[in-house]
C-alpha cells in the first residue's frame, strides 16, 4: 500500500500517482486518518507536478464514496457546476442557467458552495434569492422529485470534507480538491455543463469525466477566461459521450443568434447585486446578462437533446423567461 511519504516522493520525482493510489490516500484524508502536514505536503507536491487525470479520477472516486447521496426519480439529470477560479467578477451565471433550464423541463441538481475564489458563490446568491440552502438530504431529494430543481450544498452533502478544510485554508492555494466539486454531484447527474477556468483543466476534466462516467457532458472554457458559456469571441466546448471524448466545438455569438458581450458587462459586486441581476433577467429585462444566460441554457438544452441547435435553444429559453415560467420555478424552489 502506498504511504503518504511514498506518494509525496513519487510526485516530487514528477511521477503521476495511479487512480488506485490516489483513491486510497484521499480516503484516508476524508476518514480523518491522515495528519494535516501529510495532507498539505501531498497536495502541494501534486500541485507542483501538475495534477494528472489518474489522480483526479482516483480522488473523485474516493470523494464520491464519502458523500451523502440524493435519491431521485429522474432518468435525465443535469448539473451546471463549474470549477470556478476565473476571477471574472461576474454574477452567478451557472446558477441562473440552472433555474431557467429547469423551467424548460430539464431536471437540475445544482451542486455548489459559498464563495471561494469568486465574489459570490451559488450558495450565497441562492440565499439572497430566498432559497433555503441548509437542507438535509431528504429535503433536497423531495425538491428534486417534486419541482425538478434542487440545490446540493457541498458543505451539507460532503461532510467528510471537514477533515481537510483546515489545511486547505492554511495552504491558501488551489489544489486537487478544487477540481473535484463538479465531479462529485451528490445526485449523480447524468449530464453536465461544466465550466473550467483554463484549457489545461478543461482537457483533464473532460478525460476524467470519460472515465468516471456520465451519459453526456460539455466541458467548456470561454475565450475571455470565464468558466461559463460566453458571448465574447468564442466558447471552446469538449463533448464527452459515455466513456470517450467525442468531439470539440467552438461556439461563437453568431451560433446563438446573439450579440457579442464583454465580461465587464456581467459584473456583480457581491451576492446581493448578483441576485438583483438574476431577478431582472427572470423579470424579462433585456441586455448582456440575459443574453449570456440564454446562451448557457441553449448549451444545456442541446446537451440534453431538447433542441437540435444552439439558436433553437436560445429561442426556447427566451420563451420560458418571457412567459414567467422561469421566475415561477425560482419561487417554487424558495417556497420549498
C-alpha positions in Angstrom: 0.0 0.0 0.0 1.3 3.5 -0.9 2.1 5.6 2.1 1.9 9.4 2.2 5.7 9.6 2.2 5.9 7.3 -0.8 3.4 9.3 -2.7 5.0 12.7 -1.9 8.4 11.4 -3.0 6.8 9.9 -6.2 5.2 13.3 -7.0 8.4 15.1 -6.3 10.1 12.9 -8.9 7.5 14.2 -11.3 5.8 10.7 -11.5 2.0 10.5 -11.6 0.1 8.5 -9.0 -2.3 5.9 -10.2 -6.1 6.3 -9.6 -6.0 3.5 -7.1 -3.1 5.0 -5.2 -4.8 8.4 -5.1 -8.1 6.9 -4.0 -6.5 5.2 -1.0 -4.8 8.4 0.2 -7.9 10.6 -0.3 -10.0 8.0 1.5 -7.6 8.3 4.5 -7.8 12.1 4.4 -11.6 12.0 4.3 -11.8 9.4 7.1 -9.7 11.6 9.4 -6.8 9.2 9.4 -4.2 11.5 7.9 -2.2 14.2 9.6 -2.5 17.8 8.3 1.2 18.0 7.4 0.9 14.9 5.4 -2.1 16.2 3.5 -0.5 19.5 2.9 2.7 18.1 1.6 1.0 15.7 -0.8 -1.4 18.4 -2.1 1.5 20.8 -2.7 3.6 18.1 -4.4 0.8 17.2 -6.7 0.1 20.9 -7.5 3.8 21.5 -8.3 3.9 18.4 -10.6 0.5 19.2 -12.1 -2.4 17.0 -11.2 -2.8 14.1 -13.6 -6.0 12.7 -14.9 -5.4 9.4 -13.0 -5.1 11.5 -9.7 -8.3 13.4 -10.5 -10.2 10.2 -11.2 -8.9 8.4 -8.1 -9.7 11.4 -5.8 -13.2 11.8 -7.2 -13.9 8.1 -6.8 -12.9 8.3 -3.2 -14.8 11.5 -2.6 -18.0 10.0 -4.1 -17.8 7.2 -1.6 -17.9 9.7 1.3 -20.7 12.0 0.1 -24.3 11.9 1.1 -26.3 10.7 -1.9 -29.5 12.3 -3.1 -32.0 9.7 -4.5 -34.4 10.8 -7.2 -36.8 9.6 -9.9 -35.3 11.3 -12.9 -33.8 9.4 -15.8 -32.0 12.6 -17.1 -30.4 14.9 -14.6 -28.3 18.0 -15.3 -25.7 19.8 -13.2 -24.2 23.2 -14.2 -21.5 23.3 -11.6 -18.1 24.5 -12.8 -14.6 24.6 -11.3 -14.6 28.4 -10.6 -11.3 30.2 -10.4 -11.8 32.5 -13.3 -11.9 35.6 -11.1 -14.1 37.3 -13.8 -16.2 39.1 -11.2 -19.5 38.2 -13.0 -22.8 37.4 -11.5 -23.7 33.8 -10.8 -24.3 32.8 -14.4 -24.4 29.0 -13.9 -27.0 29.4 -11.1 -29.3 31.4 -13.3 -28.7 28.9 -16.1 -29.8 26.1 -13.8 -33.0 27.8 -12.9 -34.0 28.6 -16.5 -33.0 25.2 -17.7 -35.2 23.5 -15.0 -38.1 25.7 -16.2 -37.5 24.4 -19.7 -38.3 20.9 -18.4 -34.8 19.5 -17.7 -34.4 18.3 -14.1 -31.4 20.1 -12.5 -29.4 19.2 -9.3 -27.2 22.3 -9.0 -24.1 21.5 -6.9 -22.3 24.3 -5.3 -20.8 26.1 -2.3 -20.2 29.5 -0.8 -17.7 31.8 -2.5 -14.0 30.8 -2.5 -12.3 32.5 -5.5 -15.3 34.5 -6.8 -17.2 37.5 -5.4 -20.2 35.3 -4.8 -20.9 31.5 -4.8 -24.0 29.7 -5.8 -25.0 29.2 -2.2 -24.6 32.9 -1.4 -26.7 34.1 -4.3 -29.5 31.4 -3.8 -29.7 32.5 -0.1 -30.1 36.1 -1.3 -32.9 34.8 -3.6 -34.8 33.3 -0.7 -33.8 29.7 -1.2 -33.1 27.6 1.9 -29.7 26.1 1.3 -29.1 24.3 4.7 -31.4 21.4 3.8 -31.0 17.8 4.8 -30.6 15.2 2.1 -34.2 14.0 2.3 -35.5 17.6 1.8 -33.2 18.1 -1.2 -34.4 14.8 -2.7 -38.0 15.8 -2.2 -37.5 19.2 -4.0 -35.8 17.4 -6.9 -38.6 15.0 -7.3 -41.4 17.5 -6.9 -40.2 20.5 -8.8 -37.3 19.2 -10.9 -34.8 21.6 -9.3 -32.7 21.4 -6.2 -29.5 22.8 -4.7 -26.9 20.4 -3.4 -25.0 22.4 -0.8 -21.5 20.9 -0.7 -20.9 21.7 3.0 -24.0 19.7 3.9 -23.6 16.8 1.5 -19.9 16.3 1.7 -19.4 16.2 5.5 -16.1 14.3 5.3 -14.5 17.4 3.8 -14.4 18.8 7.3 -11.2 16.7 7.7 -9.3 18.7 5.0 -10.9 22.2 5.3 -8.4 23.4 7.8 -5.3 22.5 5.8 -6.8 23.8 2.6 -7.3 27.2 4.3 -3.7 27.2 5.6 -2.3 26.4 2.2 -4.2 29.2 0.6 -3.7 27.9 -3.0 -5.7 25.9 -5.4 -5.1 22.1 -5.0 -6.5 18.8 -6.3 -9.7 19.4 -4.3 -10.6 22.5 -6.4 -11.1 20.2 -9.4 -13.3 17.7 -7.6 -16.5 19.5 -6.8 -18.0 19.3 -10.3 -17.1 15.6 -10.5 -18.9 14.7 -7.3 -22.6 15.6 -7.7 -24.5 14.0 -4.8 -27.5 13.3 -7.0 -25.4 11.6 -9.6 -26.1 13.9 -12.6 -26.3 12.1 -15.9 -25.4 15.2 -17.9 -23.0 18.0 -17.0 -22.4 21.5 -18.4 -19.1 22.0 -16.7 -17.0 25.2 -17.0 -13.3 25.4 -16.4 -11.2 28.5 -16.0 -8.2 27.3 -18.1 -7.6 25.0 -21.1 -5.4 22.6 -19.2 -8.1 21.9 -16.6 -10.7 21.6 -19.4 -8.7 18.8 -21.1 -8.0 17.0 -17.8 -11.6 17.3 -16.5 -13.0 16.0 -19.8 -10.7 13.0 -19.7 -11.6 12.3 -16.1 -15.4 12.5 -16.9 -14.9 9.9 -19.6 -13.5 7.5 -17.0 -15.9 8.4 -14.2 -19.0 8.2 -16.4 -21.9 10.4 -17.4 -24.3 9.9 -20.3 -23.1 13.1 -22.0 -21.3 16.2 -20.9 -20.0 19.5 -22.3 -16.8 20.8 -20.7 -16.5 24.5 -21.6 -13.9 27.2 -21.4 -14.5 30.8 -22.6 -12.0 32.7 -24.6 -12.3 35.5 -22.1 -11.3 33.2 -19.3 -14.7 32.5 -17.8 -15.7 29.0 -16.7 -19.0 29.6 -18.5 -20.6 29.7 -21.9 -19.7 33.2 -23.1 -20.6 35.6 -25.9 -17.1 37.2 -26.1 -15.3 35.8 -29.2 -15.9 32.1 -28.6 -16.5 29.3 -26.1 -14.4 26.1 -26.6 -16.5 23.0 -25.8 -15.3 19.5 -25.3 -18.0 16.9 -25.6 -17.8 13.7 -23.6 -20.2 10.9 -24.5 -20.2 7.8 -22.3 -16.5 6.8 -21.8 -15.0 8.8 -24.6 -14.2 12.4 -25.6 -16.4 12.5 -28.7 -16.0 16.0 -30.1 -14.7 19.5 -29.9 -16.5 22.7 -30.9 -16.1 26.5 -30.9 -19.3 28.3 -30.3 -19.5 32.0 -31.4 -22.2 34.6 -30.6 -23.4 34.0 -34.2 -24.1 30.3 -33.4 -26.6 31.5 -30.7 -28.0 34.3 -32.8 -26.9 36.8 -30.1 -24.8 39.9 -29.9 -21.2 39.7 -28.5 -20.9 40.6 -24.8 -17.9 41.7 -22.9 -17.4 40.2 -19.4 -17.3 43.6 -17.9 -21.0 44.0 -18.6 -21.7 41.0 -16.4 -20.0 42.3 -13.2 -21.5 41.9 -9.7 -20.0 43.3 -6.5 -21.4 40.5 -4.3 -24.4 38.2 -3.6 -26.9 41.0 -3.3 -26.1 42.5 -6.7 -25.8 39.1 -8.3 -29.3 38.2 -7.0 -30.7 41.5 -8.3 -29.3 40.8 -11.8 -30.9 37.3 -11.8 -34.2 38.8 -10.7 -34.1 41.3 -13.5 -33.3 38.5 -16.0 -36.3 36.4 -14.8 -38.5 39.5 -15.0 -37.7 39.7 -18.7 -35.3 42.6 -18.8 -33.1 42.5 -21.9 -29.3 43.1 -22.0 -26.0 41.3 -21.9 -26.7 39.4 -18.6 -29.9 37.9 -20.1 -28.2 37.0 -23.4 -25.4 35.3 -21.5 -27.9 33.2 -19.6 -29.8 32.4 -22.8 -26.5 31.1 -24.3 -25.8 28.9 -21.3 -29.4 27.5 -21.3 -29.1 26.8 -25.0 -26.0 24.7 -24.4 -27.8 22.8 -21.7 -30.8 22.1 -23.9 -28.5 21.0 -26.7 -26.6 18.7 -24.3 -29.8 17.1 -23.1 -31.3 16.7 -26.6 -34.1 19.1 -26.0 -33.1 21.1 -29.1 -31.1 20.4 -32.2 -29.3 23.8 -32.4 -28.0 26.5 -30.1 -30.2 29.1 -31.8 -33.3 26.9 -31.1 -32.2 26.6 -27.5 -32.0 30.4 -27.2 -35.5 30.7 -28.6 -36.9 28.2 -26.1 -35.1 29.7 -23.2 -36.4 33.2 -24.1 -39.9 31.9 -24.3 -39.7 30.3 -20.8 -38.3 33.5 -19.3 -40.8 35.8 -21.0 -43.7 33.6 -20.0 -42.8 33.9 -16.4 -42.1 30.2 -16.0 -38.5 30.7 -15.0 -39.4 33.2 -12.3 -42.1 30.8 -11.1 -39.6 27.9 -10.9 -37.3 30.0 -8.6 -40.4 30.9 -6.5 -41.2 27.1 -6.2 -37.7 26.4 -5.0 -37.8 29.3 -2.5 -41.2 28.1 -1.1 -39.9 24.5 -0.8 
